[in-house]
Amino acid sequence: MQWTKVLGLGLGAAALLGLGIILGHFAIPKKANSPAPSDLDLEILETVMGQLDAHRIRENLRELSREPHLASSPRDEDLVQLLLQRWKDPESGLDSAEAFTYEVLLSFPSQEQPNVVDIAMTLPPPPTVGPTGDIIHSCHRTEENVTGEQGGPDVVQPYAAYAPSGTPQGLLVYANRGTEEDFKELQTQGIKLEGTIALTRYGGVGRGAKAVNAAKHGVAGVLVYTDPADINDGLSLPNETFPYSWYLPPSGVERGSYYKYFGDPLTPYLPAIPSSFRLDLANVSGFPPIPTQPIGFQDARDLLCNLNGTLAPATWQGALGCPYMLGPGFRPDGDFSADSQVNVSVYNRLELRNSSNVLGIIRGAVEPGEPSSCPCCALGATATVSPPNTAPRAHLSLSSGSLPLFLWSDRYVLYGNHRDSWVHGAVDPSSGTAVLLELSRVLGTLLKKGTWRPRRSIVFASWGAEEFGLIGSTEFTEEFFNKLQERTVAYINVDIAVFANATLRVQGTPPVQSVVFSATKEIRSPGPGDLSIYDNWIRYFNRSSPVYGLVPSLGSLGAGSDYAPFIHFLGISSMDIAYTYDRSKTSARIYPTYHTAFDTFDYVDKFLDPGFSSHQAVARTAGSIILRLSDSFFLPLKVSDYSETLRSFLQAAQQDLGALLEQHSISLGPLVTAVEKFEAAAAALGQRISVLQKGSPDPLQVRMLNDQLMLLERTFLNPRAFPEERYYSHVLWATRTGSVATFPGLSNACSRARDTASGSEAWAEVQRQLSIVVTALEAAAATLRPVADL
């Protein structure tokens, strides 16, 4: 039977050879008769720009902000259903829409026992909790109901989310913005901080950091208020504020999360799904260590204008109409007796709640791949997708379980906005959600009519529980970490779409600068005149570029919204888009009713954007960027724009740290070489793209180049670079605490080394951080070189 085995092997080999020839024949691109690759369709772009409707955005906002929608509340769930309904609409919906629910740890004030701030006469402590002594004054527990919208049952009492319960009582001190330096200044003034209550104002450092800094110095409790000098251009009278102007009323209180990190506190680095490990509460870090409560500036005035002690420094003064003193305690000739103390009673509670993300997907036509190679088919799904910019030819059916549709896509562009608010949230975040719904409606209508389908998939996302610490977006990035890193082209965030109506403001990583500029040059700016958004923008925010001359300036991305896990954790090129105010006309650090019960539809309609033309401008800008990223044959990400950033970081290190580093035998030579390697590789890649754009490139060549453009940002990640900072892995955009505007790890390490006794361990960390940056830059340069090169 030996001959039968030989014959069988021969026939099998022949069959495999024949199959290989057939597969090779169909796999090799045909040069002669291949149709030109699809690219951005300018007619589709013009159609989208024309169909984005300001009136529809206005009506979206009216509905979204009609009731308070705190994360996990019944109204929040109603909005989940509204999004699903819109995105499943047969005439203007998307290919697919689904909600993904996570069980996360949230913090709420007690409804039965509200948080209170009282002034009490000092008596020996009784065996009960609460104020020690007779209460002689109480701060307001709620905001004034000036429009009939601030007194509803669903308006959550002002509170500091995740602040612990407790009833500390002590003499009051004024600690400015609650920075470490501020508390050291109080100690320098000879003020004993142990057991005191610190009154601080917003700004300077994050909310939670104020409590952390206070606790280090023995402070028992913290109050936080918004000073009119920081938000109201000094105005504070009721007839000068909302509803008569855009300024914050005296009773307005900024709510917020005081949690140090982002994501669900119980499941760091893991999605908050039933199967995930959860920390015991005793092992959770990042919560404020002492009771903390925000108050309005009318209550802060009562406290601060009666303080005793020495005069606070000039930079600590504000606009409450009195000299700010440091304390401790009240002056004897004031409204309160000199021996009275401030009691802060906080009764917050932690609860596990369900919070949902909603995803809506438009499936791409080209880069998901052919049906025969699509993972859908391997998992039991069938898919046939039409060519780009044409009608869909067949239905996509999934029978493979509950994985989201976007996971079967090959490349996708993500566009996100959070849904939850502290109260009505007309500005934050519903202005962004109103734009999201209008943009998805216009694109969905073109999709359903068969007019258009993008080259790459587009994923619209409505994130849950952002206000508690970017929870929804972080859980999403944790659950789908690998897929997102492998396949996401870029992330576009529109949180607050409109702060005010003066100009565009964009934050982003350098590669997105080019596509943002291209989009804004083609869209007319709101208001009189015939300026483009780009030309108007450059009037307000600009910089001098050694490459381009005077250009609009992009801000850098911190951790203030849902872009944070995408850039810091996943290394995905990201941007945040909004319209904002003229900073030459106001000193407000943010729009004045931020996180208060006065952030309502009428506030937006009357003061921020009458006519909603700025909302429409943001929708057009975001829509143009989405189409350019999803439809362009070559990805419009310009990696050479990183060279300016790297060169500026290098120059700062050389000028401000070079001599110091030399004293400790640390050379910047390897960093200089690494930056030069990156510049050369980025320029060479740009030249290769220019050459290919002039011809008829092989789609495989374009695919390889696009992958290099897409993956560059990932090369700057090092998960061990900042072990003390959760989720921060990006060595260029991590939090910088050092004073030198250079690579953050290097800047921070040098700052710590200078502030210590110059021990060898501190300078070893400087060397480590320098090595981390050099390694990242060399890896980035290697990523940009031709794929065949090592």
Long-range contacts (C-beta under 8 A, 24 or more apart in sequence): 29-698, 29-699, 29-700, 36-696, 37-633, 37-697, 37-699, 37-702, 38-366, 38-387, 38-388, 38-389, 38-455, 38-631, 38-633, 39-631, 39-632, 39-633, 40-627, 40-628, 40-631, 40-632, 40-633, 41-389, 41-452, 41-631, 44-389, 44-446, 44-451, 44-452, 44-627, 44-631, 45-624, 45-627, 47-446, 47-451, 48-442, 48-443, 48-446, 48-623, 48-624, 48-627, 49-523, 49-620, 49-623, 49-624, 51-442, 51-445, 52-438, 52-439, 52-442, 52-616, 52-619, 52-620, 52-623, 53-438, 53-616, 54-611, 54-612, 54-613, 54-615, 54-616, 55-612, 56-438, 56-441, 57-434, 57-435, 57-438, 57-612, 57-615, 57-616, 57-619, 58-434, 58-605, 58-612, 58-615, 60-433, 60-434, 60-437, 60-438, 61-426, 61-430, 61-431, 61-434, 61-601, 61-604, 61-612, 61-615, 62-601, 64-425, 64-426, 64-430, 64-433, 64-434, 65-421, 65-424, 65-425, 65-426, 65-430, 65-600, 65-601, 65-604, 66-424, 66-601, 67-152, 67-154, 67-424, 68-152, 68-154, 68-155, 68-156, 68-421, 68-422, 68-423, 68-424, 68-425, 69-419, 69-420, 69-421, 69-424, 69-425, 70-154, 70-156, 70-420, 70-421, 70-422, 70-423, 70-467, 71-106, 71-353, 71-355, 71-420, 71-464, 71-465, 71-466, 71-467, 71-468, 71-471, 72-106, 72-353, 72-354, 72-355, 72-420, 72-464, 72-465, 73-154, 75-154, 76-355, 76-419, 76-420, 76-464, 77-356, 79-419, 79-433, 79-462, 80-356, 80-358, 80-419, 80-462, 80-464, 83-358, 83-360, 83-419, 83-437, 83-462, 84-358, 86-437, 86-440, 86-441, 87-358, 87-360, 87-440, 87-444, 87-460, 89-444, 90-448, 91-445, 91-448, 92-441, 92-444, 92-445, 92-448, 93-360, 93-444, 93-448, 94-360, 94-361, 94-362, 94-440, 94-443, 94-444, 94-447, 94-460, 95-361, 95-362, 95-363, 95-396, 95-405, 95-447, 96-360, 96-361, 96-363, 96-396, 96-404, 96-405, 97-358, 97-359, 97-360, 97-361, 98-358, 98-359, 98-404, 98-405, 99-356, 99-357, 99-358, 99-359, 100-356, 100-357, 100-358, 100-359, 100-404, 100-476, 100-479, 101-354, 101-355, 101-356, 102-264, 102-271, 102-272, 102-273, 102-354, 102-355, 102-356, 102-357, 102-464, 102-471, 102-472, 102-475, 103-272, 103-273, 103-274, 103-352, 103-353, 103-354, 104-264, 104-266, 104-267, 104-272, 104-352, 104-353, 104-354, 104-355, 104-465, 104-468, 104-471, 104-475, 105-264, 105-265, 105-266, 105-284, 105-350, 105-351, 105-352, 105-353, 106-161, 106-350, 106-351, 106-352, 106-353, 106-355, 106-465, 106-468, 107-161, 107-162, 107-163, 107-257, 107-259, 107-348, 107-349, 107-350, 107-351, 107-468, 108-156, 108-159, 108-161, 108-348, 108-349, 108-351, 109-156, 109-157, 109-159, 109-347, 109-348, 109-349, 110-347, 110-348, 110-349, 113-347, 114-141, 114-157, 114-347, 115-141, 115-157, 115-158, 115-159, 115-293, 115-345, 115-346, 115-347, 115-348, 116-141, 116-343, 116-345, 117-223, 117-293, 117-295, 117-299, 117-342, 117-343, 117-344, 117-345, 118-342, 118-343, 118-345, 119-303, 119-336, 119-340, 119-341, 119-342, 119-343, 120-169, 120-340, 120-341, 120-342, 120-343, 121-337, 121-339, 121-340, 122-339, 122-340, 122-341, 129-167, 129-345, 130-167, 130-343, 130-345, 131-167, 131-169, 131-343, 131-345, 132-169, 132-341, 132-343, 133-340, 133-341, 135-343, 136-336, 136-337, 136-340, 137-302, 137-335, 137-336, 139-295, 139-296, 139-299, 139-302, 140-251, 140-295, 140-296, 140-298, 140-299, 142-251, 143-249, 143-251, 143-252, 143-253, 143-296, 143-596, 143-597, 143-598, 144-249, 144-250, 144-251, 146-242, 146-243, 146-249, 146-598, 147-243, 147-598, 147-600, 147-602, 149-424, 149-597, 149-600, 150-423, 150-597, 150-598, 155-423, 155-597, 156-255, 156-422, 156-423, 158-253, 158-254, 158-255, 158-293, 158-294, 158-295, 158-296, 159-255, 159-293, 159-294, 159-346, 159-348, 160-207, 160-211, 160-224, 160-255, 160-256, 160-258, 160-288, 160-292, 160-293, 160-294, 160-346, 160-348, 161-255, 161-256, 161-257, 161-258, 161-259, 161-348, 161-467, 161-468, 162-208, 162-257, 162-258, 162-259, 162-265, 162-286, 162-287, 162-288, 162-348, 162-350, 162-468, 163-211, 163-258, 163-287, 163-288, 163-290, 163-291, 163-292, 163-293, 163-346, 163-348, 164-287, 164-288, 164-289, 164-290, 164-291, 164-346, 164-348, 165-291, 165-346, 165-347, 165-348, 165-349, 166-221, 166-290, 166-291, 166-344, 166-345, 166-346, 167-291, 167-343, 167-344, 167-345, 167-346, 168-197, 168-220, 168-221, 168-290, 168-291, 168-343, 168-344, 169-197, 169-220, 169-221, 169-341, 169-342, 169-343, 169-344, 170-195, 170-196, 170-197, 170-220, 170-221, 170-341, 170-342, 171-195, 171-196, 171-197, 171-327, 171-328, 171-329, 171-341, 171-342, 172-196, 172-197, 172-198, 172-199, 172-303, 172-307, 172-327, 172-328, 172-329, 172-330, 172-341, 172-342, 173-197, 173-198, 173-199, 173-219, 173-309, 173-326, 173-327, 173-328, 174-198, 174-199, 174-304, 174-307, 174-312, 174-316, 174-324, 174-325, 174-326, 174-327, 175-199, 175-200, 175-210, 175-214, 175-219, 176-200, 176-201, 176-204, 176-312, 176-313, 176-315, 176-316, 177-201, 177-202, 177-203, 177-204, 177-205, 177-210, 178-204, 178-205, 178-209, 178-210, 178-211, 178-213, 178-214, 178-222, 178-224, 179-204, 179-205, 179-209, 179-213, 180-213, 180-216, 182-213, 182-316, 183-213, 183-214, 183-216, 183-217, 183-219, 185-313, 186-217, 186-326, 187-217, 189-310, 189-326, 191-309, 191-326, 191-327, 191-328, 192-328, 193-217, 193-218, 193-219, 194-218, 194-219, 195-219, 195-220, 196-220, 196-327, 196-328, 197-221, 197-222, 197-223, 197-341, 197-342, 197-344, 198-222, 198-223, 199-223, 199-225, 199-300, 199-303, 199-304, 200-224, 200-225, 201-225, 201-226, 201-227, 201-230, 201-300, 201-318, 202-226, 202-227, 202-230, 202-231, 202-254, 202-589, 203-230, 203-589, 206-260, 207-256, 207-257, 207-258, 208-257, 208-258, 208-259, 208-260, 208-286, 208-287, 208-288, 209-260, 210-292, 211-258, 211-288, 211-289, 211-290, 211-292, 212-260, 212-288, 212-289, 214-290, 215-288, 215-289, 215-290, 219-290, 220-290, 220-291, 221-290, 221-291, 221-292, 221-293, 221-342, 221-344, 221-346, 222-288, 222-290, 222-291, 222-292, 222-293, 222-344, 223-292, 223-293, 223-294, 223-295, 223-300, 223-303, 223-342, 223-344, 224-254, 224-292, 224-293, 224-294, 224-295, 225-253, 225-294, 225-295, 225-296, 225-297, 225-299, 225-300, 226-252, 226-253, 226-254, 226-296, 226-297, 227-297, 227-300, 227-318, 227-319, 227-320, 228-297, 228-318, 228-319, 228-320, 229-317, 229-318, 229-319, 229-587, 230-318, 230-587, 230-588, 230-589, 231-588, 231-589, 231-590, 231-592, 231-594, 232-319, 232-588, 232-592, 233-586, 233-587, 233-588, 234-319, 235-319, 236-297, 236-301, 236-319, 236-320, 236-321, 241-592, 242-592, 242-593, 242-598, 242-603, 242-607, 243-602, 243-603, 243-606, 245-607, 246-500, 246-591, 246-592, 246-593, 246-603, 246-607, 246-608, 247-592, 248-297, 248-592, 248-593, 248-596, 248-598, 249-296, 249-598, 250-296, 250-297, 250-298, 250-301, 251-296, 251-298, 252-296, 252-297, 252-592, 252-593, 252-596, 252-597, 252-598, 253-294, 253-295, 253-296, 253-596, 254-294, 254-594, 254-595, 254-596, 255-294, 255-422, 255-423, 255-467, 255-595, 255-596, 256-294, 256-422, 256-467, 256-595, 257-467, 257-468, 257-469, 258-287, 258-288, 258-292, 259-286, 259-287, 259-468, 259-469, 260-285, 260-286, 260-287, 261-285, 261-286, 261-469, 261-726, 261-727, 262-469, 262-470, 262-471, 262-474, 262-559, 262-564, 262-565, 262-726, 262-727, 263-469, 263-470, 263-471, 263-474, 263-475, 263-478, 263-565, 263-726, 263-727, 264-471, 264-474, 264-475, 265-469, 267-475, 267-478, 268-726, 269-478, 269-726, 269-727, 270-478, 271-475, 271-476, 271-478, 271-479, 272-471, 272-475, 273-479, 281-350, 286-726, 291-344, 291-345, 291-346, 292-344, 292-346, 293-344, 293-346, 302-335, 303-342, 305-334, 306-330, 306-331, 306-334, 306-335, 306-336, 307-331, 308-332, 308-334, 308-338, 355-420, 355-464, 355-465, 355-471, 355-472, 356-464, 356-472, 357-461, 357-462, 357-463, 357-464, 357-472, 357-473, 357-475, 357-476, 358-419, 358-461, 358-462, 359-404, 359-406, 359-459, 359-460, 359-461, 359-462, 360-440, 360-459, 360-460, 360-461, 361-404, 361-405, 361-406, 361-409, 361-457, 361-458, 361-459, 361-460, 362-443, 362-444, 362-447, 362-453, 362-454, 362-457, 362-458, 362-460, 363-396, 363-405, 363-409, 363-453, 363-457, 364-388, 364-409, 364-410, 364-411, 364-412, 364-453, 364-454, 364-455, 364-456, 364-457, 364-458, 364-630, 365-389, 365-390, 365-453, 365-454, 365-455, 366-455, 366-456, 367-409, 367-410, 367-411, 367-455, 367-456, 367-457, 368-408, 368-409, 368-410, 368-411, 368-457, 369-410, 374-408, 375-408, 376-400, 376-408, 379-403, 379-408, 381-408, 383-408, 385-453, 386-450, 386-453, 387-453, 388-452, 388-453, 388-454, 388-455, 388-631, 389-451, 389-452, 389-453, 389-631, 390-450, 390-452, 390-453, 391-449, 391-450, 391-451, 391-453, 392-447, 392-450, 392-453, 404-480, 406-457, 406-459, 407-480, 407-483, 409-456, 409-457, 409-487, 410-456, 410-457, 410-487, 411-456, 411-457, 411-487, 411-488, 411-489, 411-706, 411-710, 412-456, 412-457, 412-458, 412-459, 412-487, 412-488, 412-489, 413-454, 413-456, 413-457, 413-458, 413-459, 413-488, 413-489, 413-490, 413-492, 413-626, 413-629, 413-630, 414-459, 414-461, 414-488, 414-490, 414-491, 414-492, 414-566, 414-572, 415-439, 415-458, 415-459, 415-460, 415-461, 415-491, 415-492, 415-493, 415-494, 415-622, 415-626, 416-460, 416-461, 416-462, 416-463, 416-473, 416-491, 416-492, 416-493, 416-494, 416-562, 417-461, 417-462, 417-463, 417-493, 417-494, 417-495, 417-562, 418-462, 418-463, 418-464, 418-465, 418-466, 418-467, 418-472, 418-473, 418-495, 418-561, 418-562, 419-462, 419-463, 419-464, 419-466, 420-464, 420-465, 420-466, 420-467, 420-468, 421-467, 421-599, 422-467, 422-595, 422-596, 422-599, 423-595, 423-596, 423-597, 423-599, 424-597, 424-599, 424-600, 424-601, 425-599, 426-599, 426-600, 426-601, 426-603, 426-604, 427-496, 427-498, 427-499, 427-591, 427-593, 427-594, 427-599, 427-603, 427-604, 427-608, 428-495, 428-496, 428-594, 428-595, 428-599, 429-466, 429-495, 429-496, 431-496, 431-497, 431-498, 431-604, 431-615, 432-494, 432-495, 432-496, 432-497, 433-462, 434-497, 434-615, 435-494, 435-497, 435-615, 435-618, 435-619, 435-622, 436-460, 436-462, 436-494, 438-619, 439-619, 439-622, 439-623, 439-626, 442-623, 443-623, 443-626, 454-627, 454-630, 454-631, 455-630, 455-631, 455-632, 455-633, 456-489, 456-629, 456-630, 456-631, 457-630, 458-626, 458-630, 463-562, 466-495, 466-561, 466-562, 467-595, 470-559, 470-561, 470-562, 470-564, 470-565, 472-562, 473-562, 473-564, 473-565, 473-566, 474-564, 474-565, 474-569, 474-727, 476-565, 477-565, 477-566, 477-569, 477-570, 481-570, 484-566, 484-570, 484-572, 485-570, 485-571, 485-572, 485-714, 488-566, 488-570, 488-572, 488-710, 489-573, 489-629, 489-630, 489-635, 489-637, 489-710, 490-572, 490-573, 490-574, 490-575, 490-629, 490-637, 491-563, 491-566, 491-567, 491-572, 491-573, 491-574, 491-575, 492-574, 492-575, 492-577, 492-622, 492-625, 492-626, 492-629, 493-561, 493-562, 493-563, 493-566, 493-574, 493-575, 493-576, 493-577, 494-576, 494-577, 494-578, 494-618, 494-622, 495-561, 495-562, 495-576, 495-578, 496-578, 496-591, 497-577, 497-578, 497-579, 497-614, 497-615, 497-618, 497-619, 498-578, 498-579, 498-580, 498-604, 498-608, 498-609, 498-614, 498-615, 498-618, 499-578, 499-579, 499-580, 499-581, 499-590, 499-591, 499-608, 500-579, 500-580, 500-581, 500-582, 500-591, 500-608, 500-609, 500-614, 501-526, 501-527, 501-579, 501-581, 501-608, 501-609, 501-613, 501-614, 502-540, 502-579, 502-580, 502-581, 502-582, 502-585, 503-536, 503-537, 503-539, 503-540, 503-541, 503-579, 503-580, 503-582, 504-533, 504-536, 504-537, 504-552, 504-577, 504-578, 504-579, 504-580, 504-617, 504-618, 504-621, 505-537, 505-541, 505-555, 505-577, 505-578, 505-579, 505-580, 506-552, 506-554, 506-555, 506-575, 506-576, 506-577, 506-578, 507-554, 507-555, 507-556, 507-557, 507-563, 507-575, 507-576, 508-554, 508-555, 508-557, 508-573, 508-574, 508-575, 508-576, 509-557, 509-567, 509-573, 509-574, 509-575, 509-642, 509-713, 509-733, 510-554, 510-638, 510-639, 510-641, 510-642, 510-644, 510-645, 511-573, 511-637, 511-638, 511-639, 511-641, 511-642, 511-709, 511-712, 511-713, 512-554, 512-573, 512-574, 512-575, 512-637, 513-554, 513-638, 513-641, 514-636, 514-637, 514-638, 514-641, 515-625, 515-628, 515-629, 515-636, 515-637, 515-638, 516-554, 516-575, 516-577, 516-621, 516-625, 517-551, 517-552, 518-628, 518-636, 519-621, 519-624, 519-625, 519-628, 520-552, 520-621, 522-624, 523-617, 523-620, 523-621, 523-624, 525-617, 526-613, 526-614, 526-616, 526-617, 527-613, 533-617, 533-620, 533-621, 540-582, 540-583, 545-644, 546-644, 547-641, 547-644, 556-733, 557-733, 558-735, 559-735, 564-727, 565-727, 567-713, 567-730, 567-733, 568-727, 568-728, 568-729, 568-730, 568-733, 568-734, 569-727, 569-728, 569-729, 570-714, 571-713, 571-714, 571-715, 571-716, 571-717, 571-729, 571-730, 572-713, 572-714, 573-637, 573-710, 573-712, 573-713, 575-625, 577-618, 577-621, 577-622, 577-625, 578-618, 579-609, 579-614, 579-615, 579-617, 579-618, 633-702, 634-689, 634-692, 634-693, 634-702, 634-705, 634-706, 635-706, 635-709, 635-710, 637-709, 637-710, 637-712, 638-686, 639-682, 639-685, 639-686, 639-708, 639-709, 639-712, 639-784, 640-679, 640-682, 640-683, 640-685, 640-686, 642-678, 642-682, 642-712, 642-780, 643-678, 643-679, 643-682, 643-683, 645-732, 646-675, 646-678, 646-679, 646-732, 646-777, 647-675, 647-679, 648-741, 649-732, 649-741, 649-742, 649-743, 650-675, 650-742, 652-740, 652-741, 652-742, 653-740, 653-742, 653-743, 653-746, 656-740, 656-742, 657-740, 657-742, 657-746, 657-747, 657-750, 660-750, 660-754, 661-750, 661-766, 664-753, 664-758, 664-763, 664-766, 666-763, 666-766, 666-767, 666-770, 668-770, 670-770, 670-771, 670-774, 671-770, 671-773, 671-774, 671-777, 674-773, 674-774, 674-777, 674-778, 674-781, 675-777, 677-777, 677-778, 677-781, 678-777, 678-780, 678-781, 678-784, 680-781, 681-780, 681-781, 681-782, 681-784, 681-785, 682-781, 682-784, 684-784, 684-785, 685-709, 685-784, 685-785, 688-786, 704-787, 708-783, 708-784, 708-787, 711-783, 712-780, 712-783, 712-784, 715-776, 715-779, 715-780, 715-782, 715-783, 716-776, 716-780, 717-776, 718-772, 718-775, 718-776, 721-745, 721-769, 721-772, 731-772, 731-773, 731-776, 732-776, 743-769, 743-773, 745-769, 745-772, 745-773, 746-770, 746-773
